[in-house]
Amino acid sequence: MSRRLLATVAVLFLTASCKLPAGDPGGWTADTKGRTGLSKVPATDLGFVRHGNTVDWPAASDWVPPGSGLRALLPTADCVLALGDYQNGHRAVTANWTGPSTCDRLRLSPAPDRSGSSGDGPPDAVGGWPGGGISADAAIVQPDGTILAAASDGLSAYRNGQRQELARADLSTVGFEGNGSRSLVRGLARTNSGRIIVNADLTTSIGPPPAVLISGNGGRSLRRADLPAGPRSDSRQLLAVLAADGDTVVAIGYGWPRVGAWRSSDGGRTWEVSTIDGLPQHLMLTRLVRAGGQWLAFGAVDRTEAGEQDAPYVLTSADGLTWKPGGTTGMGAGRVSDVTVDQSGTVLVTGVIDDSRPGADDYCGVLWAGDGSAPWQRGELGCSDSPPQAITTLRDGRVLIAGNRDVWLRG
């Protein structure tokens, strides 16, 4: 199997050997400079400080399989609530992490129970820790602090440790290679008026255009809304990314070289459609944000077949319907893992690349800062088995990056 990253919402890792000392900024050494042809700048030059080995490891063993671990950061009053999973020796179970107000470490909350047969342990143990916390395939923090979560069984709301079931829906399908089941939820957005839009892979046969699920009553019920037909309407349509700004909702389809772009200016009541042409082969869009008066979609072009590193890709749009390639000058190689917009309006993007040094068996993290038009500033986050998987802007304006072992914090 290729050592490339394999998922659209979580950065995937294989076992690694490179370790960085606590407090090391994760800069590059001279022997790696030639890999992308760019001058390597440590992330400290962009204001970030690395706190090494400060994230509770998401497994009972020393190995985390692809797709596991900390995957999303939700800002809370003190720090963040991180969502992901934990390998208990038998299977992946729900796991959450929380941090103190300093936000320089993340601890599993609840912590694994290692007492008796109910604890996590190796495969020959009985049971295994069942996990705990919020289970979600997509989640957002609402203005009142309530966490809205979408999963394969529908919507739920979490506040002060209490879970409230909202609309129920079967958003699952048979798992890969017929094993178990997997969720169809791909994204979640909320408009200023409180309407909720769920991006789920609802199109299960050839022909229909994409559809979303919409709630106009705070998530208590969901209705299906078929989007207008876009390009290639005779083939199966999927939405790659979806986001909201005010009461405007924008979505972009998956594929190449021609995909649909959809916009609703009234919270999902009515939709317009356009097409995006000339997209490169093997493009996967994974994030969509609004910043600086424009929409920016991020992804990467998989260049595995050419034996090259993946290349980041940016699309920009003023209105959410007419799109053009954005600037990638200064980005170099890397696959986008997550995106946030800080309080100044700067877009901060995390990414991961293979470490191609002789004998290396790990990944290297990268950070890009910019606006999608001018050249990007690039900062290096170092190489390890657990480079950055998620980034968010905290309520007090600080920016937090986290992987399965380390956090990077900018005050």
C-alpha angles and dihedrals in degrees: 000000000000118000089228120118111271110194138068102216103029130045110236124216140190126208113291140195107203114099127186124207118248111274093021109139092222096241125165127257122227095259091066098048095095097057096089101009091242129121107253116232121187115237089243086077087063092050101263125134120200119225105196126214093002099125119084108245112250099227144060088231132046093259130078117194122226113290097021133118136032110000111161139029122212116190114236134179094275105023128312144313108226120204128206143098141283128218104227096186094270108044145340114283132184115280135180132189129204133189139206123252089271087061091206095124139030124213129193108258113219092026120224114272108234097177117116125317092331092067128092115268149137122314093268091061122096118252110338131220107309094215127229148213132057116350112201141149089200130009141173136188112240122217093263092053096257113139114228112204131190121200139156091283097050136261131340135176125216126197130160091352094306124120123214119192113225128175114355120217137156102241098164138098138185112300126246114296088007095292117140118307137297133205123256093205112118104165149346134215137178126203126217089255090058100254113146124215122192121198105211130159094251096153106090102164141045116280117029122099119242122289135201134199117240133193123193096177104062096279098304090122137013131210129192118244118193112213121225116272115270132178121332090018089170091067136063112283126210131182112230099186138008132182141162134221116183104322093329117106122192130188135177127202129236124251143046155304093002127021139161128259120201131195133185119189095187104056097275100313094115131013140205124202135206136164134248113210134192100033114163122254117266094021117157117189113205110165138039125187141164116232138149094007094305143082119246125194119194133197143123140256112234108228097174093120090056092049091243137121118269114264124223116239130201132193123190133195135175095204107021093249106067111057135184135175112277126220118279098175109141095018100099118176127348147100117251113244104173143347138210136173115224126217092268091056095253114143114230117195128186123205144170134221133184114261102237098185113127110275094006119136104180145077131256126221126225135187126206124195123191148088105266094258111058121054113289125245110230126206127184120230098189136247127286143121089274114044120167118310103169141022133189142168111242123225091255093052100260117129122227128197120187140184132172093283111015143041129208117204133192117194 
